[in-house]
Amino acid sequence: MPRSIPWPALFASALLAPALLGGSNMAAAAEPAGVPHSATIIGPTNPLLTAGTEALEMRRYEEGVRLTLAGLEQPNTVRDQAAGHSNVCAGYAALKHWEEALLHCNQALELDRSNWRTYNNRAAVFVGLKQFDLAMTDVNAGLALAPQSATLQKSREVVMQHHNAANRERWRKPNKA
């Protein structure tokens, strides 16, 4: 019997966009709008967003969410705002606060639909909510932006495994009619 990969183990490392801490925002600013990218908070333009990203990457999720939410209260570029909401989504997902996570993923996607990691984050939320069809839709949306992403390929496997496990569980439980 194949072993199911627990989704937190996969998504915990894949939720956040990699931070380019200490760098400048020039690379992100030079990208044309609408080009698929993997964004996070870059550089010292908003120290709270940067500190939030660092805390999230070190799996200090509550601290990361708190710092990132504080950073989102300050003026930011649209792309930084979207990346911040995506990171808050990732932090809440890691904490299994599904509804709060979904709210922030949706806000991130309203601001920027070209960050494939936001789709991956929201897919993790949908897995947590056992909405596997929506999770697969988001994984596929991410793959449309970044077809070579190993993270998204692995996420697709995890979604399918959880969906199959849920179906097996449903068949095991007798209906109480």
C-alpha positions in Angstrom: 0.0 0.0 0.0 1.6 3.3 -1.0 2.3 5.6 1.8 0.6 9.0 1.7 2.8 12.0 2.1 1.5 14.2 4.9 0.7 17.5 3.2 2.2 19.7 5.9 5.6 18.1 5.3 5.4 18.9 1.6 3.8 22.3 1.8 5.6 23.6 4.8 8.8 24.0 2.7 7.0 24.9 -0.5 4.5 27.4 0.7 6.7 30.5 0.8 8.4 32.1 -2.1 12.1 32.0 -1.6 13.3 35.2 0.0 16.0 37.2 -1.6 16.7 38.9 1.6 19.2 41.7 1.7 18.9 42.2 -2.1 17.2 45.0 -3.9 13.8 45.2 -5.4 15.3 46.0 -8.8 14.9 42.5 -10.3 11.2 42.4 -9.4 10.7 45.9 -10.7 12.4 45.1 -14.0 10.0 42.2 -14.8 7.1 43.2 -17.1 3.7 42.9 -15.6 1.9 39.7 -16.2 5.1 37.6 -16.6 4.9 34.5 -14.3 7.2 34.8 -11.4 7.8 33.6 -7.9 7.7 36.7 -5.7 8.4 37.4 -2.1 9.3 40.5 -0.2 12.7 41.7 -1.4 15.1 44.0 0.2 14.9 46.5 3.0 12.0 48.6 1.6 9.7 47.1 4.3 11.6 45.6 7.2 8.5 44.1 8.7 7.7 42.2 5.5 11.3 41.0 5.3 11.3 40.0 9.0 8.0 38.2 8.5 9.4 36.2 5.6 12.5 35.3 7.6 10.3 34.1 10.5 8.1 32.1 8.2 11.1 30.4 6.5 12.4 29.4 10.0 8.9 27.9 10.7 8.1 30.4 13.3 4.6 30.8 11.8 2.8 32.8 14.4 5.6 35.4 14.5 5.9 35.4 10.7 2.2 36.0 10.3 2.2 38.8 12.9 5.2 40.6 11.4 3.9 40.3 7.9 0.4 41.6 8.8 2.1 44.6 10.4 4.2 45.1 7.3 1.1 45.0 5.1 -0.2 48.0 7.1 2.7 50.1 5.7 2.9 51.5 2.1 4.0 48.8 -0.3 4.2 48.1 -4.0 1.3 46.1 -5.4 3.7 43.1 -6.0 5.0 43.3 -2.4 1.5 43.6 -1.1 0.5 40.5 -3.0 3.6 38.6 -1.9 2.9 39.6 1.7 -0.7 38.3 1.5 0.6 35.1 -0.1 3.1 34.7 2.8 0.4 35.3 5.4 -1.7 32.6 3.6 1.3 30.2 3.8 1.7 31.0 7.5 -1.9 30.5 8.3 -2.0 27.3 6.3 1.0 25.9 8.3 -1.0 26.8 11.4 -4.1 25.1 9.9 -6.1 28.3 10.1 -7.7 27.5 6.8 -10.3 30.3 6.5 -7.8 33.0 7.4 -5.3 31.5 5.0 -7.9 31.4 2.2 -8.8 35.0 2.7 -5.1 36.1 2.2 -4.5 33.8 -0.7 -7.5 35.3 -2.4 -6.3 38.8 -1.7 -2.9 38.0 -3.1 -4.5 36.7 -6.3 -6.7 39.7 -6.6 -3.5 41.8 -6.6 -1.3 39.6 -8.7 -2.3 36.5 -10.7 1.2 35.8 -12.0 2.8 34.4 -8.8 2.6 30.6 -9.1 3.5 30.1 -5.5 0.2 31.8 -4.4 -1.7 29.1 -6.4 0.4 26.5 -4.6 -0.3 28.1 -1.2 -4.0 28.2 -1.9 -3.9 24.5 -3.1 -2.5 23.6 0.3 -5.4 25.5 1.9 -7.9 23.6 -0.2 -6.3 20.3 0.7 -6.7 21.3 4.4 -10.3 22.1 3.7 -10.7 18.7 1.8 -11.7 20.6 -1.4 -9.5 18.5 -3.6 -11.0 19.6 -6.9 -10.3 23.2 -6.1 -6.8 22.3 -4.9 -6.1 20.6 -8.3 -7.4 23.6 -10.2 -4.9 25.8 -8.3 -2.0 23.4 -8.9 -2.9 23.4 -12.6 -3.1 27.2 -12.7 0.3 27.4 -11.1 1.7 24.8 -13.6 0.3 26.9 -16.4 2.5 29.7 -15.2 5.5 27.6 -14.2 5.3 24.2 -16.0 8.8 23.1 -14.9 8.2 23.7 -11.2 9.2 20.7 -9.1 7.2 22.2 -6.2 4.0 22.2 -8.2 4.6 18.7 -9.6 5.0 17.4 -6.1 1.9 19.4 -5.0 -0.1 17.7 -7.7 1.0 14.3 -6.3 0.1 15.3 -2.8 -3.4 16.5 -3.9 -4.0 13.3 -5.7 -2.9 11.2 -2.8 -5.1 13.0 -0.4 -8.0 12.9 -2.7 -7.6 9.2 -3.2 -7.2 8.6 0.6 -10.4 10.6 1.2 -12.3 8.5 -1.4 -11.0 5.3 0.2 -12.1 6.5 3.6 -15.5 7.4 2.3 -16.0 3.9 0.9 -14.9 2.3 4.3 -17.5 4.2 6.3 -21.0 2.8 6.0 -23.8 5.3 5.2 -26.0 6.0 8.1 -29.4 6.4 6.4 
